[in-house]
Amino acid sequence: MAQQAGLIGLAVMGANLALNIASRGFQVVVYNRTAERTRQFLTGPASGTSIIGAETLSGFVAKLERPRRIILMVQAGAPVDSMLSQLTPLLEPGDAIMDGGNSFYQDTERRSKELAQKSLRYIGTGISGGEEGALHGPSIMPGGDRAAYDELFAPILTRIAAQVEDGPCCTYIGPGGAGHYVKMVHNGIEYGDMQLIAEAYALLSGGFGLSARELSDIFADWNTGILESYLIEITAKVLGYTDPDTGLPLVDLILDAAGQKGTGRWTSQDALQLGVPIPTIDAAVWSRNISALKTERIAAAKMLGTTRKEPLGRDEQIIGAVRDALYAAKVASYAQGMALLAAASKEYGFELNLSDLARIWKGGCIIRARLLNEIQRAFRSQPGLVNLLLDEEFRNQLLERERAWRTTVQLAAERGIPCPALSASLAYFDSYRSVRLSANLIQGQRDFFGAHTYQRTDKPGTFHTQWEG
């Protein structure tokens, strides 16, 4: 019997996705460039399932029903191009390939066009949820050939995705590289969210002397309210974990140098190209970069000293203020991400439905949160909403928490604890609602040294001034 779907790439995500697909009743054949990994998978995690394997690409392709539907779960970049160059000569017109990795959206656009010339269909798909999501139900963001999605992949993807009260966490995103673009921005929002949480932890730990155990309890409590989310939930668990070797909180023993795979950086780069401000995400990206300079930071601490003061001790009022500031900053960060998606949709012709994106992020993915229910509501009731900050409910929530937000940022600055994302979120909020910014001086400077001209507030036209002589 021909298999209904083929999956290439048996690293953790690919292996778990194959198990998920098979568990939903679909017949799956798998292939990995290292045959030994295929054998280990079939005799290990896939033992007792209906999954079969192939040790050659030609054998893999031969086992698939037509038109073939193939899911690539290989490392983004050159490995995808390499696999496509080996795979496509074995396929026939009408066959479809889905790239489920974290590919750069422009690569997906290019590959879609190249494969279309061979009458092959391409689905660039963002998948979020980590290894647990891949196994039990991720958030899935497919884009590209709409007909191929509807006919071949929707029956599988909507079944294996996380399920929430209003449907599967999977929907067609848009043409070309839309699926991977949305996943990229999802990851950018994830960067911002993680950095904001880390800063709240740093302020309460370094500024007020709260232990990891105390903070675990605080984050667990926060997870029962407006901050309820997957990231807050796992933060409480990470803070509460005791190292079995030392008996100390493991988080206190982890090196403070964060890694990244590029999607956050891509988000910042594309936002710069489109002229969309996303300062919270930008701050999260450069915070990871500066964290990697561990040796330099140690040397700088000896030479520059520190303004950090003795911890103040537990203060319930401050804990409440940090909670409210974290919520407000998260809303501002989401506002930036959604504004970027809206701009990209217009610029690249993606035709994104922002309410639908919030819906499919409510389950399975890393940024799933109670907050997304309100974001979905906001864009569903106002499809033309230009910025989340202008929604009446969010506006009221932020104004109620403004004092706590400012107090938190001020405390961080006073105590020498860097909180760039919390600060950037507040600056974005203040800048967005400012009738007049300092750009008038910048325009005067630009005209002075470069004759770049300027406009005036009191009369129409474009002007240049001879500032000297």
Steps between C-alpha positions, in 0.01 A plus 500: 500500500632845406567730794294818536786724615878500500723675750869575453721585799485309826649741750280560804241720328473279191481178696229631731303644210507162324369334817227763528389446138494123539304527826222677308455202271713604202743261332853647515833414342815665639851561368815643650825563315667281764339160462604397850283773650203368301561152636535628856174693466307202364627264769469762774233774522310374191500136610144368502369778275401478133799715393733344244843614383711526188878499478520679163321804366382310194358228723336766717333666200387166358306422817278810476154526348452755221494793499776472755501710817840531663591682819857627537625532858865581434723784616419835340728647234733299278377159626152576364638593158720191500209271579279664239769455235506126577127457542338697219642292210313201648164674509221555247289806411238564766704359787529730801775571753448664837800661671423485872831647619589856601590608147550867419190618318694637201658157451149355500391753237795402280445127542128534425579664166771249413276203572204653318713497184515121545122483563567410863310664783663648810359572845723708731371420848585638840461251785519609863480302819836334542534125530191460720289705262621302200396179673171604657380798295694807381390832356538473123537791254486374139546731204567468129297303245141529627364213291775265618427595859124449465523174307801328652616648828194649674348158581820405684609832651162590646488160670850508650485865615412606852125535546339794680136590561460667161684251283839359408809718547565488128373712214620597154713811550558641152697464177874460447702525818211619719505195726869530578472878536228464764706236682798736490301780665348250744857418605583870525206547737626194688843665536336811644278302734789296638717807552223685684449204731875473558517869591216467750692209653826700505340799670328297772805280550784752481312807615295352781687184591223250430617140475435272206249305712312817594500611139374161388200543728445856376504402134272204570256744663529740205413211271153484656416855390538732202855382436391137454714353223728213411812711554392617845411140587839360404677795664350394832618143438853603399534721808369224724731225373769381742832376361537140618880527518525808722157544656499858369249658263618394157419840347769655724760266349413554132746717304341836415573488125192449282503346155286566194430345162444816296124550479503785751778673309313451172193660657699808599666522159173479310335754729783741421444442128130575538552793736289344777621565857529184713727623783407224748597224259815692400595531867450126547726423204787721612458383859576145386796631304648687795437202728735301277783743584552332836879539513480866403227564756709349779794721404280808466347441844849518654592817311169688503364390833128479568219722625306205638382546856422259779171314445204670665322184614156368416235765431154383395414838350808487278423142398156618389653792310742272314211269411302790357803640317568158347143479373508851354835442333376171351200679348734763351722225361206321338383835361838538329494147359147530367579840346796340321279220369245753373770699320655186349160378386448821307855519362534135399138423408455238773138598583546400863206466736635625834206366698558154353869518587417576862257206496751241376757623754263424791607136512807292428749780445759650734324838536157354578340717766169622639590837351446362148127465564480877535727561202277274290194693619658835424587420139180305438283793611724755325669338197648836405650568845833668426656434840400283793562789739197678350256225593280634779547203733877492462521877526321490834712212626824684420388832645403324823850349520700799380614608846614147589681478165690824563579403859646168382719656232613771742590245768701299249696809394560612858630161604722448197308201365477508120142464381523610136181330380282637781648845433460468123136399537429805714685728257295354214179568692607857574625564146191359329268729694718815470349779291846648453836322510856631476528412130457868415852564631632201305347641182666833573835326547458302177418813307801679655764245400341343195235736360245220544214755535211495745131578527340757730201486731376848412493489120514240219801425286857375524769729638876538524682752715848652467579452869827699495624803309 
